Amino acid sequence: MTNILYVEDEESLAMIVSDSLQAHGFMVRHVTNGQQALVFHNKYRPDIIVLDVMMPLMDGFTVAKEIRKTDLLTPIIFLTAMTQTEDVVAGFKLGANDYVRKPFKIEELIVRIEAALKKNGQSMAPSKLIIGDYTLDCIKSLLTFGDSSEKLSYREVELLKRLIEQKDKVVPRDEIIRTYWSNDTYFTGRSLDVFISRIRKYLAQDERIKISNIRGVGYMLSVD
């Protein structure tokens, strides 16, 4: 799955863009200022960065300059209302791969993201995953078994996708919570157990599929 670091201080816009990108199969980590952007870049090393310019604490141009001191490869797309020619030129001189002017259409942003990833030698994650006799359509959020399909929530899709991608490997509990519920103060380990139980029920028609609870560590999906 493609991991996007999205840096935008306008919360309403950020929510719309994040939801749209997630609906198209991307994993989005959203932060609201430049200092957070540097911390998250260094910690998670995203596949691509979508970066506003006018932000508190540290502007996007400074963020890009700092990132390019140690990372010359990760694509950076500026997404900003600063549309003057000199601003665009400055962005590219700082190492940006693209510059998208606000207002914009989400379809345009997605095309720009895909193009930047391809130029960087990366490819989009597959939209469909096979596990046993099931097919998970990550775009439509559908889990299909034979002629029947189950509509999954976004987080159910992301969690199942992670387990499938790491088949026969343990996915740590704290990694799951940190990745998918880091901004949800009400989410607990018990809540994760409920999600896992729900996914087990979705997969129950293929008895070969198991999701094992590795006590104190995490979960592992396997197919006998």
C-alpha positions in Angstrom: 0.0 0.0 0.0 1.2 3.5 -0.9 1.9 5.6 2.3 1.2 9.3 1.9 2.4 11.9 4.4 -0.2 14.7 3.9 0.7 18.1 5.5 -2.2 20.6 5.7 -3.2 22.9 8.5 -6.8 23.6 7.2 -8.6 20.8 9.0 -11.8 20.7 6.8 -9.9 20.5 3.6 -7.5 17.9 5.1 -10.4 15.7 6.1 -12.0 15.8 2.6 -8.7 15.1 0.9 -7.6 12.3 3.3 -10.9 10.5 3.0 -10.8 10.8 -0.8 -7.3 9.4 -1.0 -8.1 6.6 1.4 -11.1 5.7 -0.7 -8.8 5.3 -3.6 -6.5 2.8 -1.8 -3.9 5.0 -0.2 -2.8 5.1 3.4 -2.7 8.7 4.6 -0.9 10.1 7.6 -2.1 13.7 8.1 -0.2 16.3 10.1 -1.0 20.0 10.5 2.4 21.7 10.6 5.9 21.6 9.3 7.6 20.4 12.5 5.2 17.4 12.7 5.9 16.7 9.0 9.7 16.3 9.7 9.1 14.1 12.7 6.7 11.8 10.7 9.0 11.7 7.7 12.0 10.6 9.7 9.9 8.1 11.7 7.8 6.5 9.0 9.6 7.2 5.7 6.4 7.7 3.5 6.3 6.7 -0.1 5.3 10.3 -1.1 4.7 13.6 0.6 1.8 16.0 -0.3 2.8 19.3 1.3 1.1 22.7 1.8 3.3 25.8 1.9 1.6 28.3 4.3 1.6 26.5 7.7 2.3 27.3 11.3 5.6 26.6 13.0 7.4 25.8 9.8 6.4 26.5 6.2 6.3 23.9 3.5 9.3 25.3 1.6 11.5 25.0 4.7 10.1 21.4 5.3 11.1 20.4 1.8 14.6 22.0 2.2 15.2 20.1 5.4 13.9 16.8 3.9 16.1 17.1 0.9 19.2 17.4 3.1 18.9 13.7 3.9 16.3 12.3 1.4 16.7 12.9 -2.3 14.3 10.2 -3.4 10.9 10.5 -1.7 8.6 12.4 -4.1 7.3 15.8 -2.8 4.1 17.4 -4.3 3.3 20.9 -3.2 -0.4 21.5 -2.8 -0.9 25.2 -2.2 -2.7 28.4 -2.9 0.6 30.1 -3.6 0.2 30.3 -7.4 2.7 33.0 -8.4 5.3 31.9 -11.0 8.1 32.7 -8.5 6.5 30.4 -5.9 6.3 27.5 -8.4 9.9 28.0 -9.4 11.0 28.2 -5.8 9.2 24.9 -5.1 10.9 23.0 -7.9 14.3 24.5 -6.9 13.8 23.1 -3.4 13.4 19.6 -4.9 9.7 19.3 -5.5 8.5 16.7 -8.0 5.3 18.5 -8.7 3.3 21.6 -7.8 -0.5 21.6 -7.6 -2.4 24.8 -7.3 -5.5 25.2 -5.1 -8.4 24.9 -5.8 -8.0 21.5 -7.4 -9.9 18.3 -8.2 -9.1 15.2 -6.2 -8.8 13.3 -9.5 -6.0 15.6 -10.6 -4.1 15.1 -7.4 -4.4 11.3 -7.7 -3.0 11.4 -11.2 -0.1 13.6 -10.1 0.6 11.2 -7.2 0.6 8.2 -9.4 2.9 9.9 -12.0 5.3 10.9 -9.3 5.4 7.4 -7.9 6.0 5.8 -11.3 8.9 8.2 -12.0 10.3 7.2 -8.7 10.3 3.6 -9.7 7.3 2.7 -7.4 4.0 1.1 -8.5 0.5 1.3 -7.1 -0.5 -1.4 -4.6 -2.8 -4.0 -6.2 -6.5 -3.1 -5.9 -7.5 -6.7 -5.3 -6.0 -9.3 -2.9 -6.6 -13.0 -2.8 -6.7 -15.0 0.5 -7.9 -18.6 0.4 -11.2 -18.6 -1.6 -11.8 -14.9 -0.8 -11.1 -11.8 -2.9 -10.7 -8.4 -1.2 -11.4 -5.5 -3.4 -9.6 -2.7 -1.7 -11.1 0.1 -3.9 -14.8 -1.0 -3.5 -14.2 -2.3 0.1 -15.8 -5.6 -0.8 -14.8 -9.0 0.5 -16.1 -11.7 -1.9 -16.7 -15.4 -1.5 -18.3 -17.1 -4.4 -21.4 -15.2 -5.3 -21.7 -13.4 -2.0 -20.0 -10.1 -1.0 -19.6 -8.3 2.3 -19.1 -4.5 2.5 -16.3 -3.6 4.9 -15.5 -0.4 6.6 -12.4 1.5 5.7 -10.5 0.3 8.8 -11.7 -3.2 8.3 -10.3 -3.2 4.8 -7.0 -1.7 5.9 -6.6 -4.1 8.8 -7.4 -7.2 6.7 -5.1 -5.9 3.9 -2.3 -5.5 6.4 -2.8 -9.1 7.7 -2.9 -10.5 4.1 0.2 -8.6 3.1 2.0 -10.0 6.1 0.6 -13.5 5.8 2.4 -16.0 8.1 4.0 -13.2 9.9 3.0 -11.6 13.2 1.7 -8.1 12.9 2.3 -6.4 16.3 -0.8 -5.0 18.1 0.9 -1.7 18.9 1.8 -1.2 15.2 -1.8 -1.7 14.2 -3.1 0.7 16.8 -0.4 3.3 16.0 -1.0 3.0 12.2 -4.7 3.0 12.0 -6.0 4.5 15.2 -3.3 6.9 16.3 -5.7 9.9 16.3 -8.6 8.1 18.0 -8.3 8.6 21.8 -11.2 6.3 22.5 -9.7 3.3 20.7 -8.3 0.6 22.9 -6.7 -2.8 22.6 -10.1 -4.3 23.4 -11.5 -2.4 20.4 -8.9 -4.1 18.3 -10.0 -7.5 19.5 -13.5 -6.7 18.4 -12.3 -5.7 14.9 -10.3 -9.0 14.7 -13.3 -11.0 15.8 -15.4 -9.3 13.1 -12.9 -10.1 10.4 -12.7 -13.8 11.5 -16.5 -14.0 11.0 -16.1 -12.5 7.5 -13.6 -15.2 6.6 -15.4 -18.1 8.3 -16.6 -19.7 5.1 -13.1 -20.8 4.3 -12.0 -23.0 7.2 -8.4 -23.0 6.0 -8.0 -19.3 7.0 -6.9 -18.6 10.5 -6.1 -15.4 12.4 -4.1 -16.4 15.4 -3.7 -14.3 18.5 -0.1 -14.3 19.5 -0.6 -13.4 23.1 1.1 -10.2 24.2 2.5 -9.6 20.7 -0.1 -9.4 17.9 -2.0 -11.3 15.2 -1.0 -13.6 12.4 -3.1 -14.6 9.4 -2.4 -18.0 7.8 -3.9 -20.4 5.3 -3.6 -24.1 6.0 
